[in-house]
C-alpha cells in the first residue's frame, strides 16, 4: 500500500470505533430510560462504511442483537462493504 492509503485506513478505523461507541451510548441511554439514538441513525452510521464497528458494538454492548433489522441488516451491510472494498482494491 502506498502512503495515501494509510491515513484513509486510520480514518476508517476511527469511524468504526466511533460507531461502535455510538451503539454503546444508545445502550446506556436505554438502560437509564432516557431519549435514545434513532434506529435510522444507527443503521445509516453502519451503512457509511462502519458495519464492522456496528457489529462489534452490537455484540460488545449486547445491544440491538434481537431486532431482526439489525441482526440481519448489519451483517448484510458488512457483506456489501466487503464486496465494495474487494472491487475497489482488486486492480
C-alpha positions in Angstrom: 0.0 0.0 0.0 1.3 3.4 -0.8 1.3 6.4 1.6 -2.1 7.6 0.6 -3.9 4.6 2.0 -2.5 4.8 5.5 -4.5 8.0 6.5 -7.6 6.6 4.9 -7.3 3.3 6.9 -6.8 5.3 10.2 -9.8 7.4 9.4 -11.9 4.3 8.7 -10.7 2.6 11.9 -11.6 5.7 13.9 -15.0 6.0 12.3 -15.7 2.3 13.0 -14.7 2.8 16.7 -17.0 5.9 16.9 -19.9 3.9 15.5 -19.2 1.0 18.0 -19.2 3.6 20.8 -22.5 5.1 19.4 -24.1 1.7 19.9 -22.8 1.6 23.4 -24.0 5.1 24.1 -27.5 4.1 22.9 -27.5 1.1 25.1 -26.5 3.3 28.1 -29.4 5.7 27.3 -31.8 2.7 27.0 -30.7 1.3 30.4 -31.2 4.8 32.0 -34.6 5.3 30.4 -33.5 8.4 28.5 -34.1 9.6 25.0 -32.4 7.2 22.5 -30.4 7.5 19.3 -32.9 6.8 16.5 -32.6 3.4 14.9 -32.3 5.1 11.5 -29.2 6.9 12.7 -27.6 3.7 13.9 -28.3 2.0 10.6 -27.1 4.9 8.5 -23.9 5.1 10.5 -23.3 1.4 9.9 -24.1 1.9 6.2 -21.4 4.6 5.9 -18.5 2.1 5.9 -18.8 1.2 9.5 -20.7 -2.1 9.5 -17.7 -3.8 11.3 -17.9 -1.2 14.1 -21.6 -1.5 14.3 -21.4 -5.3 14.5 -18.7 -5.1 17.2 -20.8 -2.5 19.2 -23.9 -4.7 18.9 -22.1 -7.7 20.4 -19.8 -5.9 22.8 -22.7 -4.0 24.4 -25.4 -6.6 23.7 -27.5 -4.1 22.0 -29.9 -4.5 19.1 -29.0 -8.1 18.8 -32.6 -9.4 19.0 -34.0 -7.0 16.4 -34.2 -8.7 13.0 -33.4 -5.4 11.2 -30.1 -5.2 13.0 -29.4 -8.9 13.4 -29.6 -9.4 9.6 -29.2 -5.9 8.3 -25.8 -5.0 9.7 -24.2 -8.3 8.5 -25.7 -7.6 5.1 -24.2 -4.2 5.1 -20.9 -5.7 6.1 -21.1 -8.1 3.2 -21.8 -5.2 0.8 -19.0 -3.2 2.2 -16.5 -6.1 1.9 -17.6 -6.7 -1.8 -17.2 -2.9 -2.5 -13.7 -3.0 -0.9 -12.8 -6.0 -3.0 -14.0 -4.4 -6.2 -12.1 -1.2 -5.3 -8.8 -2.9 -4.4 -8.6 -5.8 -6.8 -6.9 -3.7 -9.5 
